[in-house]
């Protein structure tokens, strides 16, 4: 059964600093003792690109990436882009469509809260995702999306993930 989620915690608030480990200046590899798990690609159940039917706020999504990008478009008041994202056939297309968003002022706190909401929905609606996530207990999740993604990702090329040393990105997705 699918359930709707409305926020990241019982009070509706999500702590986006400290607890989630996303404050500026932190070394994203400092909390790991060599145990890490690469998150990468549409076949990886921990990736937002992996097909996983979700329902959030009475809307059905093909993937967590669709849910994130759709809700981001709505936050910017761009219903037409949101509708295109919702209808896109795969997560890569949803992300490309979201690149068209006209943003007036970046709001990283809102982006993190939205991602947290999507990940909570995925954990509550996908037993496979939850089991895989729980199996990573004690490991750092390293979001490997390439060198250009230094906010959500590790900043490491997918073929250079044999260790987390030298991680250039903040790896916010992996730390959530």
C-alpha positions as CSV (number, residue, x, y, z in Angstrom):
1,X,0.0,0.0,0.0
2,X,1.2,3.5,-0.9
3,X,1.0,6.2,1.7
4,X,1.4,10.0,1.3
5,X,4.1,11.8,3.1
6,X,3.9,15.5,3.8
7,X,7.2,16.3,5.5
8,X,10.5,15.1,6.8
9,X,9.6,14.5,10.4
10,X,6.7,14.4,12.9
11,X,6.7,18.2,13.3
12,X,7.1,18.8,9.5
13,X,10.6,20.2,10.1
14,X,13.9,18.8,8.8
15,X,17.2,19.7,10.3
16,X,19.3,20.5,7.3
17,X,22.5,21.2,9.2
18,X,24.5,19.2,11.7
19,X,22.4,16.1,11.9
20,X,22.4,15.6,8.2
21,X,26.0,16.6,7.9
22,X,25.7,19.1,5.2
23,X,27.2,22.2,6.7
24,X,29.8,24.1,4.7
25,X,33.4,23.2,5.1
26,X,32.9,19.6,6.2
27,X,35.0,16.9,4.7
28,X,32.4,14.5,3.4
29,X,34.8,11.6,3.7
30,X,35.8,12.3,7.3
31,X,33.0,10.2,8.8
32,X,33.9,6.9,7.2
33,X,36.4,4.2,8.2
34,X,36.8,2.8,4.7
35,X,33.3,1.4,4.5
36,X,31.4,3.0,1.7
37,X,28.7,2.1,-0.9
38,X,28.6,3.7,-4.3
39,X,25.2,4.9,-5.4
40,X,25.0,5.2,-9.2
41,X,22.8,4.6,-12.1
42,X,19.3,3.6,-13.0
43,X,19.8,0.0,-11.9
44,X,20.9,0.9,-8.4
45,X,17.9,0.7,-6.1
46,X,19.4,3.5,-3.9
47,X,19.6,5.9,-6.8
48,X,16.8,8.3,-7.6
49,X,17.1,7.2,-11.2
50,X,16.0,3.6,-10.4
51,X,12.4,2.9,-11.4
52,X,10.3,2.9,-8.2
53,X,6.6,3.8,-8.3
54,X,6.0,6.5,-5.6
55,X,2.9,8.4,-4.5
56,X,3.5,11.8,-2.8
57,X,0.8,14.4,-2.1
58,X,-1.7,12.3,-4.2
59,X,0.5,12.3,-7.3
60,X,2.1,9.2,-8.8
61,X,5.7,9.2,-10.0
62,X,7.8,6.7,-11.9
63,X,11.0,7.4,-9.9
64,X,12.2,9.4,-7.0
65,X,13.9,11.8,-9.5
66,X,10.5,12.5,-11.1
67,X,9.1,13.3,-7.7
68,X,11.9,15.6,-6.8
69,X,12.1,17.5,-10.1
70,X,8.3,17.8,-10.4
71,X,8.0,19.2,-6.9
72,X,10.9,21.6,-7.5
73,X,9.1,22.9,-10.6
74,X,5.9,23.5,-8.6
75,X,7.9,25.3,-6.0
76,X,9.1,27.7,-8.7
77,X,5.5,28.1,-10.0
78,X,6.2,26.4,-13.3
79,X,3.3,24.0,-13.8
80,X,4.0,23.4,-17.5
81,X,7.5,22.2,-16.7
82,X,6.2,20.1,-13.8
83,X,3.6,18.5,-16.1
84,X,6.3,17.7,-18.7
85,X,8.5,16.1,-15.9
86,X,5.6,14.0,-14.7
87,X,5.0,12.6,-18.2
88,X,8.7,12.0,-19.0
89,X,9.5,8.4,-19.7
90,X,12.6,8.1,-17.5
91,X,14.5,9.9,-14.8
92,X,17.2,11.2,-17.1
93,X,14.6,13.0,-19.1
94,X,12.9,14.4,-15.9
95,X,16.3,15.9,-14.8
96,X,16.9,17.4,-18.3
97,X,13.4,18.9,-18.3
98,X,14.0,20.4,-14.9
99,X,17.1,22.2,-16.2
100,X,14.7,24.5,-18.0
101,X,13.4,25.8,-14.8
102,X,13.6,29.6,-14.4
103,X,15.0,30.0,-10.9
104,X,14.8,33.4,-9.2
105,X,16.9,32.5,-6.1
106,X,18.4,29.2,-5.2
107,X,17.1,27.8,-2.0
108,X,19.3,24.9,-0.9
109,X,17.5,24.4,2.3
110,X,14.2,23.9,0.5
111,X,16.0,21.6,-2.0
112,X,17.3,19.4,0.9
113,X,13.9,19.3,2.6
114,X,12.3,18.3,-0.6
115,X,14.9,15.5,-1.2
116,X,14.4,14.3,2.4
117,X,10.6,14.2,1.8
118,X,11.1,12.1,-1.4
119,X,13.6,9.7,0.3
120,X,11.2,9.2,3.2
121,X,8.4,8.4,0.8
122,X,10.6,6.0,-1.1
123,X,11.6,4.3,2.2
124,X,8.0,4.0,3.3
125,X,6.7,2.7,-0.1
126,X,9.5,0.5,-1.4
127,X,10.5,-2.5,0.7
128,X,13.4,-3.2,-1.6
129,X,14.8,0.3,-1.2
130,X,14.4,0.2,2.6
131,X,16.1,-3.2,2.9
132,X,19.0,-2.1,0.7
133,X,19.3,1.2,2.7
134,X,19.3,-0.7,6.0
135,X,22.0,-3.0,4.7
136,X,24.3,-0.1,4.3
137,X,24.3,0.8,8.1
138,X,27.7,2.1,9.1
139,X,28.8,2.8,5.6
140,X,29.0,6.1,3.8
141,X,26.8,6.3,0.7
142,X,28.9,7.9,-2.1
143,X,26.7,9.5,-4.7
144,X,28.7,9.1,-7.9
145,X,27.3,11.4,-10.6
146,X,30.4,12.9,-12.1
147,X,32.8,15.7,-11.5
148,X,30.3,18.5,-12.1
149,X,27.8,17.6,-9.4
150,X,29.5,18.8,-6.3
151,X,26.4,19.5,-4.2
152,X,24.3,16.3,-4.3
153,X,27.2,14.2,-5.5
154,X,30.7,13.3,-4.5
155,X,32.3,15.0,-7.4
156,X,34.0,11.7,-8.4
157,X,33.8,10.2,-11.8
158,X,31.8,7.0,-11.8
159,X,35.0,5.1,-12.9
160,X,37.1,6.7,-10.1
161,X,35.1,5.5,-7.1
162,X,37.6,3.0,-5.7
163,X,37.8,5.2,-2.6
164,X,36.4,8.3,-1.1
165,X,39.6,10.2,-0.5
166,X,39.8,13.3,-2.7
167,X,36.1,13.6,-2.8
168,X,35.5,17.1,-4.2
169,X,31.7,17.2,-3.7
170,X,29.6,17.7,-0.6
171,X,27.8,14.4,-1.3
172,X,24.6,15.7,0.2
173,X,22.4,13.0,-1.4
174,X,24.7,10.3,0.0
175,X,24.6,11.8,3.5
176,X,20.8,12.1,3.6
